[in-house]
Amino acid sequence: MSRDQLGSRIKKVGFMLTCKEASKLVSQSLDRPLTLSDRIKLRFHLFICDACKRFNAQMFQLRAALNSLVKYAESDTTVTLPLEARVRITKTLESKHY
C-alpha cells in the first residue's frame, strides 16, 4: 500500500490531520509533551506529508541552533546587562500573563 493510499484510508476514519493542524502540533511539541493521540496523528501525517516532514525537521534544527546560541551567550562573560535593566525586565515579564 502506498503512502497516498494509506492517507486516503486514514482520512476516511477521521484520523488524518490537515497540514495546518500538523504544523500547530509540531510547534506545540517543542514547548510541551503531546498527548498520545496527538503524537500518533502527527506521526501518521508526517509519514504521508513530505512538506510537513521538512517543516518538522526545520523546527527541530532551529531549536537546536537557538539552544546553541543560548549556551554561547550564557558563557560569554564580556556582555553584561546592568542590574537596573535586569530588574526592570524581570518586573515587566512577571507582570505580563502570556
MARZAVO-929409 format. One record per atom (N, C-alpha, C): x, y, z; residue number from 1; residue in one letter; atom name. Coordinates in Angstrom, 3 decimals. Layout:
N
<<X,Y,Z>,NUM,A,CA>,
...
END
This chain:
98
<<0.851,-1.177,0.000>,1,M,N>,
<<0.000,0.000,0.000>,1,M,CA>,
<<0.898,1.242,0.000>,1,M,C>,
<<0.591,2.186,-0.871>,2,S,N>,
<<1.389,3.412,-0.962>,2,S,CA>,
<<1.014,4.380,0.156>,2,S,C>,
<<1.846,5.395,0.334>,3,R,N>,
<<1.553,6.416,1.347>,3,R,CA>,
<<0.253,7.144,1.036>,3,R,C>,
<<-0.006,7.413,-0.249>,4,D,N>,
<<-1.237,8.099,-0.632>,4,D,CA>,
<<-2.470,7.252,-0.321>,4,D,C>,
<<-2.382,5.961,-0.583>,5,Q,N>,
<<-3.500,5.066,-0.285>,5,Q,CA>,
<<-3.741,5.003,1.223>,5,Q,C>,
<<-2.658,4.918,1.980>,6,L,N>,
<<-2.774,4.893,3.439>,6,L,CA>,
<<-3.407,6.194,3.930>,6,L,C>,
<<-2.972,7.319,3.369>,7,G,N>,
<<-3.527,8.613,3.745>,7,G,CA>,
<<-5.016,8.698,3.464>,7,G,C>,
<<-5.446,8.164,2.331>,8,S,N>,
<<-6.875,8.173,1.988>,8,S,CA>,
<<-7.681,7.345,2.977>,8,S,C>,
<<-7.162,6.209,3.358>,9,R,N>,
<<-7.872,5.356,4.317>,9,R,CA>,
<<-7.951,6.019,5.696>,9,R,C>,
<<-6.870,6.653,6.100>,10,I,N>,
<<-6.853,7.307,7.412>,10,I,CA>,
<<-7.829,8.481,7.418>,10,I,C>,
<<-7.898,9.233,6.328>,11,K,N>,
<<-8.829,10.364,6.242>,11,K,CA>,
<<-10.268,9.898,6.404>,11,K,C>,
<<-10.589,8.749,5.822>,12,K,N>,
<<-11.948,8.213,5.909>,12,K,CA>,
<<-12.325,7.907,7.356>,12,K,C>,
<<-11.348,7.511,8.156>,13,V,N>,
<<-11.605,7.177,9.552>,13,V,CA>,
<<-11.654,8.450,10.404>,13,V,C>,
<<-11.208,9.570,9.882>,14,G,N>,
<<-11.211,10.825,10.631>,14,G,CA>,
<<-9.981,10.993,11.501>,14,G,C>,
<<-8.926,10.308,11.155>,15,F,N>,
<<-7.714,10.313,11.957>,15,F,CA>,
<<-6.639,11.222,11.374>,15,F,C>,
<<-6.868,11.728,10.177>,16,M,N>,
<<-5.837,12.493,9.473>,16,M,CA>,
<<-5.906,13.973,9.824>,16,M,C>,
<<-4.748,14.546,10.068>,17,L,N>,
<<-4.631,15.976,10.335>,17,L,CA>,
<<-4.473,16.742,9.028>,17,L,C>,
<<-4.884,17.996,9.027>,18,T,N>,
<<-4.541,18.889,7.920>,18,T,CA>,
<<-3.111,19.361,8.157>,18,T,C>,
<<-2.516,19.943,7.150>,19,C,N>,
<<-1.161,20.477,7.309>,19,C,CA>,
<<-1.134,21.580,8.368>,19,C,C>,
<<-2.180,22.384,8.405>,20,K,N>,
<<-2.255,23.456,9.399>,20,K,CA>,
<<-2.282,22.872,10.810>,20,K,C>,
<<-3.085,21.833,11.018>,21,E,N>,
<<-3.148,21.190,12.333>,21,E,CA>,
<<-1.820,20.528,12.683>,21,E,C>,
<<-1.193,19.904,11.688>,22,A,N>,
<<0.088,19.236,11.918>,22,A,CA>,
<<1.172,20.249,12.292>,22,A,C>,
<<1.218,21.379,11.595>,23,S,N>,
<<2.243,22.383,11.904>,23,S,CA>,
<<2.033,22.962,13.302>,23,S,C>,
<<0.774,23.093,13.698>,24,K,N>,
<<0.485,23.571,15.052>,24,K,CA>,
<<0.997,22.569,16.092>,24,K,C>,
<<0.770,21.281,15.842>,25,L,N>,
<<1.249,20.266,16.776>,25,L,CA>,
<<2.776,20.194,16.804>,25,L,C>,
<<3.412,20.379,15.646>,26,V,N>,
<<4.877,20.400,15.609>,26,V,CA>,
<<5.385,21.530,16.497>,26,V,C>,
<<4.800,22.699,16.364>,27,S,N>,
<<5.211,23.845,17.184>,27,S,CA>,
<<4.953,23.581,18.665>,27,S,C>,
<<3.786,23.034,18.986>,28,Q,N>,
<<3.463,22.746,20.383>,28,Q,CA>,
<<4.392,21.692,20.971>,28,Q,C>,
<<4.818,20.750,20.138>,29,S,N>,
<<5.686,19.683,20.640>,29,S,CA>,
<<7.050,20.204,21.095>,29,S,C>,
<<7.404,21.383,20.623>,30,L,N>,
<<8.671,21.983,21.060>,30,L,CA>,
<<8.551,22.558,22.465>,30,L,C>,
<<7.332,22.858,22.888>,31,D,N>,
<<7.103,23.512,24.181>,31,D,CA>,
<<6.538,22.592,25.253>,31,D,C>,
<<5.856,21.532,24.822>,32,R,N>,
<<5.213,20.649,25.800>,32,R,CA>,
<<5.072,19.256,25.204>,32,R,C>,
<<4.942,18.257,26.069>,33,P,N>,
<<4.690,16.906,25.540>,33,P,CA>,
<<3.286,16.827,24.936>,33,P,C>,
<<3.178,16.180,23.803>,34,L,N>,
<<1.877,16.000,23.173>,34,L,CA>,
<<1.174,14.794,23.793>,34,L,C>,
<<-0.151,14.792,23.694>,35,T,N>,
<<-0.903,13.632,24.152>,35,T,CA>,
<<-0.588,12.457,23.223>,35,T,C>,
<<-0.860,11.261,23.692>,36,L,N>,
<<-0.616,10.074,22.871>,36,L,CA>,
<<-1.392,10.166,21.561>,36,L,C>,
<<-2.630,10.576,21.628>,37,S,N>,
<<-3.464,10.710,20.437>,37,S,CA>,
<<-2.854,11.704,19.447>,37,S,C>,
<<-2.416,12.855,19.949>,38,D,N>,
<<-1.807,13.867,19.072>,38,D,CA>,
<<-0.501,13.364,18.471>,38,D,C>,
<<0.303,12.653,19.264>,39,R,N>,
<<1.565,12.115,18.749>,39,R,CA>,
<<1.322,11.121,17.624>,39,R,C>,
<<0.340,10.267,17.809>,40,I,N>,
<<0.030,9.269,16.776>,40,I,CA>,
<<-0.470,9.950,15.504>,40,I,C>,
<<-1.395,10.892,15.667>,41,K,N>,
<<-1.922,11.616,14.500>,41,K,CA>,
<<-0.800,12.345,13.764>,41,K,C>,
<<0.077,12.987,14.521>,42,L,N>,
<<1.174,13.729,13.900>,42,L,CA>,
<<2.132,12.785,13.174>,42,L,C>,
<<2.461,11.667,13.786>,43,R,N>,
<<3.365,10.706,13.120>,43,R,CA>,
<<2.776,10.204,11.804>,43,R,C>,
<<1.485,9.893,11.814>,44,F,N>,
<<0.841,9.469,10.569>,44,F,CA>,
<<0.926,10.567,9.525>,44,F,C>,
<<0.645,11.791,9.923>,45,H,N>,
<<0.678,12.902,8.964>,45,H,CA>,
<<2.094,13.094,8.422>,45,H,C>,
<<3.085,13.045,9.293>,46,L,N>,
<<4.466,13.234,8.852>,46,L,CA>,
<<4.920,12.097,7.941>,46,L,C>,
<<4.378,10.914,8.139>,47,F,N>,
<<4.707,9.782,7.276>,47,F,CA>,
<<4.206,10.016,5.854>,47,F,C>,
<<3.074,10.688,5.748>,48,I,N>,
<<2.422,10.874,4.452>,48,I,CA>,
<<2.805,12.190,3.776>,48,I,C>,
<<3.062,13.232,4.558>,49,C,N>,
<<3.253,14.579,4.004>,49,C,CA>,
<<4.727,15.003,4.060>,49,C,C>,
<<5.360,15.063,2.911>,50,D,N>,
<<6.771,15.453,2.847>,50,D,CA>,
<<6.999,16.905,3.264>,50,D,C>,
<<6.054,17.786,2.933>,51,A,N>,
<<6.215,19.202,3.287>,51,A,CA>,
<<6.223,19.374,4.807>,51,A,C>,
<<5.304,18.716,5.488>,52,C,N>,
<<5.261,18.826,6.951>,52,C,CA>,
<<6.446,18.114,7.594>,52,C,C>,
<<6.916,17.048,6.963>,53,K,N>,
<<8.100,16.354,7.460>,53,K,CA>,
<<9.308,17.306,7.414>,53,K,C>,
<<9.427,18.067,6.322>,54,R,N>,
<<10.517,19.054,6.211>,54,R,CA>,
<<10.342,20.162,7.253>,54,R,C>,
<<9.087,20.634,7.435>,55,F,N>,
<<8.818,21.670,8.432>,55,F,CA>,
<<9.212,21.186,9.819>,55,F,C>,
<<8.871,19.952,10.154>,56,N,N>,
<<9.233,19.373,11.439>,56,N,CA>,
<<10.752,19.356,11.624>,56,N,C>,
<<11.467,18.915,10.613>,57,A,N>,
<<12.928,18.872,10.683>,57,A,CA>,
<<13.506,20.278,10.839>,57,A,C>,
<<12.951,21.234,10.112>,58,Q,N>,
<<13.434,22.615,10.202>,58,Q,CA>,
<<13.198,23.197,11.589>,58,Q,C>,
<<12.050,22.906,12.180>,59,M,N>,
<<11.754,23.418,13.521>,59,M,CA>,
<<12.733,22.855,14.548>,59,M,C>,
<<13.044,21.569,14.438>,60,F,N>,
<<13.983,20.972,15.381>,60,F,CA>,
<<15.407,21.493,15.148>,60,F,C>,
<<15.778,21.756,13.889>,61,Q,N>,
<<17.075,22.358,13.611>,61,Q,CA>,
<<17.148,23.771,14.171>,61,Q,C>,
<<16.069,24.527,14.023>,62,L,N>,
<<16.010,25.886,14.556>,62,L,CA>,
<<16.144,25.869,16.074>,62,L,C>,
<<15.437,24.949,16.710>,63,R,N>,
<<15.519,24.843,18.167>,63,R,CA>,
<<16.942,24.502,18.608>,63,R,C>,
<<17.580,23.572,17.911>,64,A,N>,
<<18.954,23.194,18.252>,64,A,CA>,
<<19.900,24.385,18.078>,64,A,C>,
<<19.704,25.145,17.001>,65,A,N>,
<<20.551,26.315,16.767>,65,A,CA>,
<<20.352,27.360,17.858>,65,A,C>,
<<19.105,27.590,18.247>,66,L,N>,
<<18.835,28.571,19.305>,66,L,CA>,
<<19.396,28.106,20.649>,66,L,C>,
<<19.293,26.813,20.932>,67,N,N>,
<<19.879,26.298,22.172>,67,N,CA>,
<<21.390,26.483,22.190>,67,N,C>,
<<22.032,26.278,21.044>,68,S,N>,
<<23.478,26.501,20.952>,68,S,CA>,
<<23.810,27.971,21.168>,68,S,C>,
<<23.002,28.841,20.589>,69,L,N>,
<<23.221,30.274,20.753>,69,L,CA>,
<<23.059,30.692,22.207>,69,L,C>,
<<22.054,30.157,22.869>,70,V,N>,
<<21.828,30.477,24.285>,70,V,CA>,
<<23.023,30.026,25.123>,70,V,C>,
<<23.504,28.809,24.873>,71,K,N>,
<<24.665,28.307,25.620>,71,K,CA>,
<<25.881,29.205,25.391>,71,K,C>,
<<26.068,29.627,24.137>,72,Y,N>,
<<27.199,30.507,23.827>,72,Y,CA>,
<<27.038,31.849,24.533>,72,Y,C>,
<<25.829,32.412,24.461>,73,A,N>,
<<25.588,33.727,25.068>,73,A,CA>,
<<25.741,33.662,26.585>,73,A,C>,
<<25.297,32.577,27.192>,74,E,N>,
<<25.413,32.447,28.646>,74,E,CA>,
<<26.865,32.305,29.089>,74,E,C>,
<<27.692,31.723,28.227>,75,S,N>,
<<29.094,31.539,28.606>,75,S,CA>,
<<29.958,32.757,28.261>,75,S,C>,
<<29.414,33.701,27.499>,76,D,N>,
<<30.148,34.904,27.113>,76,D,CA>,
<<30.081,35.918,28.253>,76,D,C>,
<<31.178,36.063,28.970>,77,T,N>,
<<31.205,36.967,30.120>,77,T,CA>,
<<31.531,38.403,29.736>,77,T,C>,
<<31.782,38.666,28.458>,78,T,N>,
<<32.124,40.031,28.045>,78,T,CA>,
<<30.896,40.922,27.916>,78,T,C>,
<<29.724,40.314,27.815>,79,V,N>,
<<28.492,41.081,27.680>,79,V,CA>,
<<27.726,40.990,28.990>,79,V,C>,
<<27.481,42.147,29.588>,80,T,N>,
<<26.718,42.162,30.833>,80,T,CA>,
<<25.585,43.175,30.726>,80,T,C>,
<<24.536,42.900,31.440>,81,L,N>,
<<23.382,43.777,31.479>,81,L,CA>,
<<23.377,44.456,32.838>,81,L,C>,
<<23.228,45.769,32.877>,82,P,N>,
<<23.210,46.458,34.170>,82,P,CA>,
<<22.095,45.912,35.066>,82,P,C>,
<<22.329,45.907,36.361>,83,L,N>,
<<21.371,45.393,37.334>,83,L,CA>,
<<20.020,46.079,37.186>,83,L,C>,
<<20.024,47.375,37.003>,84,E,N>,
<<18.775,48.126,36.848>,84,E,CA>,
<<17.952,47.595,35.669>,84,E,C>,
<<18.608,47.326,34.568>,85,A,N>,
<<17.915,46.811,33.390>,85,A,CA>,
<<17.376,45.408,33.653>,85,A,C>,
<<18.142,44.556,34.320>,86,R,N>,
<<17.688,43.198,34.640>,86,R,CA>,
<<16.452,43.226,35.531>,86,R,C>,
<<16.455,44.117,36.528>,87,V,N>,
<<15.313,44.234,37.439>,87,V,CA>,
<<14.084,44.717,36.674>,87,V,C>,
<<14.260,45.704,35.814>,88,R,N>,
<<13.150,46.247,35.026>,88,R,CA>,
<<12.566,45.177,34.094>,88,R,C>,
<<13.410,44.429,33.439>,89,I,N>,
<<12.946,43.369,32.538>,89,I,CA>,
<<12.215,42.283,33.316>,89,I,C>,
<<12.771,41.886,34.453>,90,T,N>,
<<12.143,40.856,35.281>,90,T,CA>,
<<10.767,41.296,35.737>,90,T,C>,
<<10.648,42.533,36.210>,91,K,N>,
<<9.346,43.044,36.652>,91,K,CA>,
<<8.344,43.069,35.508>,91,K,C>,
<<8.788,43.493,34.343>,92,T,N>,
<<7.902,43.556,33.186>,92,T,CA>,
<<7.419,42.162,32.796>,92,T,C>,
<<8.334,41.202,32.770>,93,L,N>,
<<7.953,39.838,32.414>,93,L,CA>,
<<7.022,39.219,33.448>,93,L,C>,
<<7.247,39.495,34.703>,94,E,N>,
<<6.397,38.946,35.749>,94,E,CA>,
<<5.002,39.552,35.722>,94,E,C>,
<<4.874,40.785,35.257>,95,S,N>,
<<3.567,41.436,35.223>,95,S,CA>,
<<2.731,41.023,34.014>,95,S,C>,
<<3.373,40.450,33.013>,96,K,N>,
<<2.674,40.012,31.790>,96,K,CA>,
<<2.204,38.580,31.980>,96,K,C>,
<<1.038,38.306,31.488>,97,H,N>,
<<0.491,36.937,31.531>,97,H,CA>,
<<0.420,36.427,30.108>,97,H,C>,
<<1.362,35.587,29.753>,98,Y,N>,
<<1.433,35.065,28.368>,98,Y,CA>,
<<0.562,33.869,28.201>,98,Y,C>,
END
